[in-house]
Amino acid sequence: MIQSNKFIYFIIGIVVGIAIGASVVWWMQNYDFKIWFTFSGKNKQEISTNNDNTNRNNNEEDKSKTNNSTYKSFTLKKEDSESSEEDSASMNSSNSEYLADTSSHNGMNSNSSDDIVIAKDELLFTRIIKIEGLNGGNSKKDALLDSLLINDKTKKLPANFVKVEFWRSPINYKGYKFSNNKLILFGIYIYEDTSLESRNNKLYLNYANTFYLIEKVDDFQPLMAVKLPRNK
């Protein structure tokens, strides 16, 4: 009897355990699936929303970058254009200034070349002067020989006469050259106050009571004032 009761209890326990186990399994399957489905759906929605937001942000960033790039490109092109225009204007201004300077310089050179006058030695007067203290030759008509003889062809003068040419130098040179009875003087301008004297076989020029030794030379020499010696 006791064993029969134990067996019944055992069977009841098994049935109850199976029922409880089946209930638990059914509950877990249904309730957990709903929870998983709900959670999965929320995650998918959140993931989709996040992806949409990310894509939207990326698109906005790309648009912003594109706009910035376009603005920078436009700005650079505008700056390059303005810089090119400024460089072109500066170059044109420089060329204009250069052409103006060149034209002005050429004009100055042209005017300078037109204004340049080459100064030359100038023959002022010619006289035939008798040497005082030196005898020889014919001395008549001395007064008729004082004239402008620049292009006059005269015969050979006597030994006691000298043809004297008075010249002006543009550099105010004062000197002489004497050969073949022809005396060329520079820096002597008062013709009437000029005479020649011979002392001790040497020739002296008397100009305004100042005496200068005149020697026969083929090259110009400076006029040096000296003291007139006495005749020996």
Secondary structure as UniProt FT lines:
FT   HELIX           2..115
FT   STRAND          122..132
FT   TURN            140..142
FT   HELIX           143..145
FT   TURN            159..160
FT   STRAND          161..168
FT   TURN            170..171
FT   STRAND          175..179
FT   TURN            180..181
FT   STRAND          182..186
FT   HELIX           191..193
FT   STRAND          194..199
FT   TURN            200..201
FT   STRAND          202..207
FT   TURN            208..209
FT   STRAND          210..214
FT   STRAND          217..222
FT   STRAND          225..226
//
